[in-house]
Amino acid sequence: MTKTAESQAPAPAAGPARGARAVPRSVWALGFVSMFMDISSEMIHALLPLYMVAVLGTSVLAVGLIEGIAEATASIVKVFSGALSDRFGKRKLLAVIGYGLGALTKPVFPMAPALEWLVGARFVDRIGKGIRGAPRDALVADITPPELRGTAYGLRQTLDTLGAFTGPLLAMALMAWTADNYRLVFWFAVLPAFLGVAVLVFFVREPQRPTPARPRKLPLRRAELARLGPAYWGVVGLGLVFTLARFSEAFLILRAESAGLPPMWAPAVLVVMGVAYSLSAYPAGVLSDRVHRLDVLLAGLALLIAADLVLAFVPGLWGLGIGVALWGLHMGFTQGLFNALIADAAPAELRGTAFGMYHLLTGVALLLASVIAGALWDAVGFRGTFACGAFFAAATAVGLRLLRRAR
């Protein structure tokens, strides 16, 4: 498929094409890139919180702080990479740099002699995520017709999430096979990361962008940000409150430990979450192309409130399993939808900036959420952490109803 064919795919005379078969091939390729990188990352991240707490003696508050700062670092970088992709029109190049940097950090995890090395590798990996995130999300919108955006983001998110639960499955199998050898499992995680970079380089096509009528300016200028408009900033405000409710998944792994799950089986938490996430992301995306996106998002918030309450107050492994499954369903109903809402609200020439600014602000909120979650856990236990999450999710639902009424 040529660049112009992919960027200007005409709709059939009978009406616009629907479903996964109508999604451009480069979106499929980006999904597989995310899948391979997530297999690698989740093989490491499924074990890293336990490794830091049980082996290196790190506190839960420190884990929350490290995770929050790492994600905030990624978000800060995203705003600049998104703006650069708007100014120079090189979204794929920035994605290659970001994924390549993430792949290069993977060998550091098994070689790290101390906590400082792990923290450094985690931050550099998140810088790579920051470089690739906004250009990749904007590239999906550039490639995909508007009537298929929800489907395209849902499909990419589904493939991403297949990797997110395949990684922990492999981690569990390798932990059993290597007798809980964390470092050897980390070495196995290196290969899929480099495979993902190869898929990006050889199979993703960037569409030709039309020459702008006026010279491109740095999109982070105040005048350019004002052009994003009130609809965009309304979505961003909603995302900020939502992010306070959605702290790092590292706390799900720690919740599994508190429920009595052995370290070898702790990655099963991410497997259950990932299966629920992958099964719901694509249907939720398709549904959001056919009904109001905010209604689908409201259903996702209800699932998050239910997940938090179950994880806080239902004891035992059954409570853990149900809560984690509900958490995965809420991810499927919300993550791709926020991307589609941003793509809908932002001008085409400022999509990279729009995604970057959104990721920056929600990254700061994620830092705050993870620090609050860790502090509450150390002070009053896991019930305080998840009850607080339910409160912020309910506040987001109220804001969503107001935004829905305004629209």
C-alpha positions as CSV (number, residue, x, y, z in Angstrom):
1,M,0.0,0.0,0.0
2,T,1.4,3.4,-1.0
3,K,1.6,6.4,1.3
4,T,-1.2,8.2,-0.6
5,A,-3.4,5.2,-0.9
6,E,-3.2,4.6,2.8
7,S,-3.8,8.2,3.8
8,Q,-6.6,8.8,1.3
9,A,-8.4,5.5,1.3
10,P,-11.8,6.3,-0.3
11,A,-15.0,5.0,1.2
12,P,-17.1,2.5,-0.8
13,A,-20.1,3.9,-2.5
14,A,-22.4,1.9,-0.2
15,G,-21.0,3.7,2.8
16,P,-17.9,3.8,4.9
17,A,-16.1,0.5,5.6
18,R,-16.3,-0.8,9.1
19,G,-14.5,-3.3,11.4
20,A,-10.9,-4.4,11.7
21,R,-10.5,-5.3,8.0
22,A,-11.1,-1.7,7.1
23,V,-8.3,-0.4,9.5
24,P,-5.1,0.6,7.5
25,R,-2.2,-1.9,7.6
26,S,0.1,0.6,9.2
27,V,-2.2,0.8,12.2
28,W,-2.0,-3.0,12.5
29,A,1.8,-2.8,12.3
30,L,1.8,-0.2,15.0
31,G,-0.3,-2.5,17.1
32,F,2.2,-5.3,16.7
33,V,5.1,-3.0,17.6
34,S,3.3,-2.1,20.8
35,M,2.6,-5.8,21.4
36,F,6.2,-6.9,21.2
37,M,7.5,-4.0,23.3
38,D,4.8,-4.7,25.9
39,I,5.8,-8.4,26.1
40,S,9.4,-7.2,26.8
41,S,8.4,-4.5,29.3
42,E,5.8,-6.5,31.2
43,M,8.1,-9.5,31.6
44,I,10.3,-7.0,33.6
45,H,7.6,-4.8,35.2
46,A,5.6,-7.7,36.4
47,L,8.5,-8.7,38.6
48,L,10.2,-5.4,39.3
49,P,8.1,-4.1,42.2
50,L,8.5,-7.5,44.1
51,Y,12.2,-7.5,43.2
52,M,12.7,-4.0,44.6
53,V,10.6,-4.7,47.8
54,A,11.5,-8.3,48.6
55,V,15.1,-8.5,47.3
56,L,16.4,-4.9,47.5
57,G,14.4,-3.9,50.6
58,T,12.7,-0.8,49.0
59,S,9.6,0.6,50.8
60,V,6.1,0.6,49.1
61,L,6.1,4.4,49.2
62,A,9.5,4.5,47.4
63,V,8.0,2.1,44.7
64,G,5.1,4.5,44.2
65,L,7.4,7.5,44.0
66,I,9.7,5.8,41.5
67,E,6.8,4.6,39.4
68,G,5.2,8.0,39.5
69,I,8.3,10.0,38.6
70,A,9.2,7.5,35.8
71,E,5.7,8.0,34.2
72,A,5.8,11.7,34.8
73,T,9.2,11.8,33.0
74,A,7.6,10.1,30.0
75,S,4.8,12.5,30.0
76,I,7.1,15.6,30.1
77,V,9.0,14.2,27.1
78,K,5.8,13.5,25.2
79,V,4.8,17.1,25.0
80,F,8.1,18.1,23.2
81,S,8.1,15.0,20.9
82,G,4.5,15.7,19.9
83,A,5.3,19.3,19.1
84,L,8.3,18.4,17.1
85,S,6.3,15.9,15.1
86,D,3.9,18.7,14.2
87,R,6.6,21.1,13.3
88,F,8.7,18.7,11.1
89,G,6.1,16.2,10.1
90,K,8.4,13.2,11.1
91,R,6.2,11.2,13.4
92,K,7.6,7.7,12.4
93,L,11.2,8.9,12.9
94,L,10.4,10.0,16.5
95,A,8.6,6.7,17.1
96,V,11.6,4.7,15.9
97,I,13.9,6.8,18.2
98,G,11.6,6.2,21.2
99,Y,11.1,2.5,20.7
100,G,14.8,2.1,20.0
101,L,15.8,3.8,23.2
102,G,13.3,1.6,25.1
103,A,14.9,-1.5,23.6
104,L,18.4,-0.4,24.4
105,T,17.5,-0.1,28.2
106,K,16.3,-3.7,28.5
107,P,19.8,-5.3,29.0
108,V,20.4,-2.9,31.9
109,F,17.8,-4.6,34.1
110,P,19.6,-8.0,34.3
111,M,23.0,-6.4,34.6
112,A,22.1,-3.8,37.3
113,P,24.2,-4.2,40.4
114,A,22.1,-1.9,42.6
115,L,18.8,-0.1,42.9
116,E,20.2,3.1,41.4
117,W,20.8,1.3,38.1
118,L,17.3,-0.1,38.0
119,V,15.9,3.4,38.7
120,G,18.1,4.9,36.0
121,A,17.1,2.2,33.4
122,R,13.4,2.7,34.3
123,F,13.7,6.5,33.7
124,V,15.6,6.1,30.4
125,D,13.0,3.6,29.3
126,R,10.2,6.0,30.1
127,I,12.0,8.8,28.2
128,G,11.9,6.5,25.2
129,K,8.2,6.0,25.9
130,G,7.8,9.7,26.0
131,I,9.5,10.3,22.7
132,R,7.3,7.7,20.9
133,G,4.0,8.1,22.5
134,A,2.5,11.3,21.1
135,P,3.9,10.9,17.6
136,R,2.6,7.4,17.4
137,D,-0.9,8.3,18.6
138,A,-1.0,11.3,16.2
139,L,0.2,9.0,13.4
140,V,-2.8,6.6,14.0
141,A,-5.1,9.6,13.6
142,D,-3.3,10.7,10.4
143,I,-3.6,7.3,8.8
144,T,-7.2,6.5,9.9
145,P,-10.5,7.9,8.5
146,P,-12.5,9.8,11.2
147,E,-15.3,7.3,11.2
148,L,-12.8,4.5,12.1
149,R,-10.8,6.2,14.8
150,G,-12.4,4.5,17.8
151,T,-12.0,1.1,16.0
152,A,-8.3,1.9,15.1
153,Y,-7.4,3.0,18.6
154,G,-9.3,0.1,20.1
155,L,-7.5,-2.4,17.8
156,R,-4.0,-0.9,18.6
157,Q,-4.8,-1.0,22.3
158,T,-6.0,-4.7,22.0
159,L,-2.7,-5.8,20.4
160,D,-0.8,-3.7,22.9
161,T,-2.6,-5.5,25.7
162,L,-2.1,-8.9,24.2
163,G,1.6,-8.2,24.9
164,A,0.8,-6.8,28.3
165,F,-0.6,-10.2,29.5
166,T,1.7,-12.4,27.3
167,G,4.7,-10.8,29.1
168,P,3.6,-11.8,32.6
169,L,2.7,-15.3,31.4
170,L,6.2,-15.7,30.1
171,A,7.6,-14.2,33.3
172,M,5.7,-16.8,35.4
173,A,6.8,-19.7,33.2
174,L,10.4,-18.6,33.3
175,M,10.3,-17.9,37.0
176,A,9.1,-21.5,37.5
177,W,11.7,-22.9,35.0
178,T,14.6,-20.9,36.5
179,A,13.7,-21.3,40.2
180,D,12.8,-17.6,40.7
181,N,15.9,-16.3,38.9
182,Y,14.8,-12.7,38.4
183,R,17.9,-11.7,36.4
184,L,17.6,-14.5,33.9
185,V,14.0,-13.7,33.2
186,F,15.0,-10.1,32.6
187,W,17.5,-11.3,30.0
188,F,14.8,-13.2,28.1
189,A,12.8,-9.9,27.9
190,V,15.5,-8.3,25.6
191,L,14.6,-10.1,22.4
192,P,10.9,-9.0,21.8
193,A,11.9,-5.4,22.3
194,F,14.3,-5.4,19.4
195,L,11.8,-7.4,17.3
196,G,9.2,-4.6,17.8
197,V,11.7,-2.0,16.6
198,A,12.3,-4.0,13.4
199,V,8.5,-4.2,12.7
200,L,8.2,-0.4,13.1
201,V,11.1,0.3,10.7
202,F,10.0,-2.1,7.9
203,F,6.2,-2.2,8.0
204,V,4.9,1.2,9.1
205,R,4.2,3.7,6.4
206,E,3.9,7.4,7.2
207,P,1.4,9.3,5.0
208,Q,2.4,12.4,3.2
209,R,1.2,15.4,5.0
210,P,0.0,18.4,2.9
211,T,2.2,21.5,2.9
212,P,0.7,24.0,5.4
213,A,-0.8,27.2,4.1
214,R,1.3,29.2,6.6
215,P,4.8,28.5,7.8
216,R,5.0,25.9,10.7
217,K,5.7,27.5,14.0
218,L,6.7,25.9,17.2
219,P,3.4,24.4,18.4
220,L,4.2,25.0,22.1
221,R,3.8,28.8,21.5
222,R,0.9,30.2,23.6
223,A,-1.0,31.3,20.5
224,E,-0.8,27.8,19.0
225,L,-1.9,26.2,22.3
226,A,-4.9,28.5,22.3
227,R,-6.0,27.1,18.9
228,L,-6.6,23.7,20.5
229,G,-9.9,25.0,21.7
230,P,-12.3,24.5,24.7
231,A,-13.5,21.0,23.5
232,Y,-9.9,19.7,23.7
233,W,-9.2,21.3,27.1
234,G,-12.5,19.9,28.5
235,V,-11.3,16.4,27.5
236,V,-7.9,17.1,29.1
237,G,-9.5,18.3,32.4
238,L,-11.6,15.1,32.5
239,G,-8.5,13.0,31.9
240,L,-6.6,14.7,34.8
241,V,-9.3,13.8,37.4
242,F,-9.5,10.3,35.9
243,T,-5.8,9.8,36.2
244,L,-5.9,10.6,39.9
245,A,-8.1,7.5,40.2
246,R,-5.9,5.3,38.0
247,F,-2.6,4.9,39.8
248,S,0.2,2.6,38.7
249,E,-0.6,-1.1,38.2
250,A,2.4,-1.9,40.5
251,F,-0.1,-1.5,43.3
252,L,-2.2,-4.4,41.9
253,I,0.9,-6.6,42.2
254,L,1.5,-5.5,45.8
255,R,-2.2,-6.1,46.5
256,A,-1.7,-9.7,45.2
257,E,1.2,-10.2,47.7
258,S,-1.0,-8.9,50.6
259,A,-3.7,-11.5,49.5
260,G,-1.1,-14.3,50.0
261,L,-0.1,-14.9,46.3
262,P,3.4,-16.4,46.1
263,P,6.0,-14.2,44.1
264,M,6.1,-16.8,41.3
265,W,2.4,-16.2,40.7
266,A,2.3,-12.5,41.2
267,P,2.5,-11.8,37.4
268,A,-0.9,-13.6,37.1
269,V,-2.4,-10.4,38.3
270,L,-1.3,-8.6,35.1
271,V,-2.4,-11.6,33.0
272,V,-5.9,-11.4,34.3
273,M,-6.0,-7.7,33.9
274,G,-4.5,-7.9,30.4
275,V,-7.0,-10.6,29.2
276,A,-9.9,-8.4,30.4
277,Y,-8.3,-5.3,28.9
278,S,-7.7,-7.0,25.5
279,L,-11.1,-8.5,25.3
280,S,-12.9,-5.2,25.9
281,A,-10.7,-2.6,24.2
282,Y,-11.6,-3.4,20.6
283,P,-15.4,-3.8,21.2
284,A,-15.4,-0.6,23.2
285,G,-13.6,1.3,20.4
286,V,-16.1,0.0,17.8
287,L,-19.0,0.9,20.1
288,S,-17.6,4.4,20.5
289,D,-17.8,4.9,16.7
290,R,-21.5,4.1,16.8
291,V,-22.8,5.8,20.0
292,H,-21.6,8.8,21.9
293,R,-18.0,8.3,23.1
294,L,-18.7,9.9,26.5
295,D,-21.4,7.3,27.3
296,V,-18.9,4.5,26.7
297,L,-16.4,6.3,28.9
298,L,-19.0,6.6,31.7
299,A,-19.4,2.8,31.6
300,G,-15.6,2.5,32.0
301,L,-15.7,4.7,35.1
302,A,-18.4,2.6,36.7
303,L,-16.1,-0.4,36.1
304,L,-13.2,1.4,37.8
305,I,-15.3,2.3,40.9
306,A,-16.4,-1.4,41.1
307,A,-12.8,-2.6,40.8
308,D,-11.5,-0.3,43.5
309,L,-14.3,-1.2,46.0
310,V,-13.8,-4.9,45.4
311,L,-10.0,-4.7,45.8
312,A,-10.5,-2.6,49.0
313,F,-13.2,-4.6,50.7
314,V,-13.6,-8.2,49.3
315,P,-11.1,-10.5,51.0
316,G,-9.1,-13.4,49.6
317,L,-7.9,-14.5,46.2
318,W,-11.5,-14.4,44.8
319,G,-11.8,-10.7,45.7
320,L,-8.4,-10.1,44.1
321,G,-9.3,-11.9,40.9
322,I,-12.6,-10.1,40.5
323,G,-11.2,-6.7,41.3
324,V,-8.3,-7.1,38.9
325,A,-10.6,-8.3,36.1
326,L,-12.8,-5.3,36.6
327,W,-9.7,-3.1,36.5
328,G,-8.8,-4.6,33.1
329,L,-12.3,-4.0,31.8
330,H,-12.2,-0.4,32.8
331,M,-8.9,0.1,31.0
332,G,-10.5,-1.3,27.8
333,F,-13.4,1.1,28.1
334,T,-11.3,4.2,28.7
335,Q,-7.7,4.2,27.4
336,G,-8.4,4.0,23.6
337,L,-11.4,6.3,24.1
338,F,-9.4,9.1,25.5
339,N,-7.1,8.9,22.5
340,A,-10.1,9.0,20.1
341,L,-11.6,12.0,22.0
342,I,-8.3,13.9,21.7
343,A,-8.0,13.1,18.0
344,D,-11.6,14.3,17.5
345,A,-11.1,17.6,19.3
346,A,-7.7,18.7,18.1
347,P,-6.9,20.3,14.7
348,A,-5.1,18.0,12.4
349,E,-1.9,20.1,12.2
350,L,-1.7,20.2,16.0
351,R,-2.4,16.5,16.8
352,G,1.1,15.8,18.0
353,T,1.0,18.8,20.3
354,A,-2.5,17.8,21.5
355,F,-1.4,14.3,22.5
356,G,1.8,15.5,24.0
357,M,0.1,18.1,26.2
358,Y,-2.5,15.6,27.3
359,H,0.2,13.1,28.2
360,L,2.2,15.7,30.0
361,L,-0.6,16.9,32.3
362,T,-2.0,13.4,33.0
363,G,1.6,12.2,33.7
364,V,1.9,14.8,36.4
365,A,-1.4,13.6,37.7
366,L,-0.2,10.0,37.6
367,L,2.9,11.0,39.7
368,L,0.6,12.6,42.3
369,A,-1.8,9.6,42.2
370,S,1.1,7.1,42.7
371,V,2.6,9.1,45.6
372,I,-0.8,9.4,47.3
373,A,-1.5,5.7,46.8
374,G,1.9,4.7,48.2
375,A,1.6,7.0,51.2
376,L,-1.9,5.8,52.0
377,W,-0.8,2.2,51.7
378,D,2.1,2.7,54.2
379,A,-0.2,4.7,56.5
380,V,-3.5,2.8,56.6
381,G,-3.0,-0.2,54.3
382,F,-4.3,-1.2,50.8
383,R,-7.9,-0.3,51.7
384,G,-7.1,3.4,51.9
385,T,-5.4,3.3,48.6
386,F,-8.2,1.7,46.7
387,A,-11.0,3.6,48.5
388,C,-9.3,6.8,47.5
389,G,-9.2,5.6,43.9
390,A,-12.9,5.0,44.0
391,F,-13.5,8.5,45.3
392,F,-11.6,10.1,42.4
393,A,-13.3,7.8,39.8
394,A,-16.7,8.9,41.2
395,A,-15.6,12.6,40.9
396,T,-14.6,12.0,37.3
397,A,-18.0,10.4,36.6
398,V,-19.7,13.6,37.9
399,G,-17.5,15.7,35.6
400,L,-18.3,13.5,32.7
401,R,-22.0,13.9,33.2
402,L,-21.6,17.7,33.2
403,L,-19.4,17.6,30.0
404,R,-21.9,15.3,28.3
405,R,-24.8,17.6,29.2
406,A,-22.8,20.6,27.9
407,R,-22.2,18.9,24.6
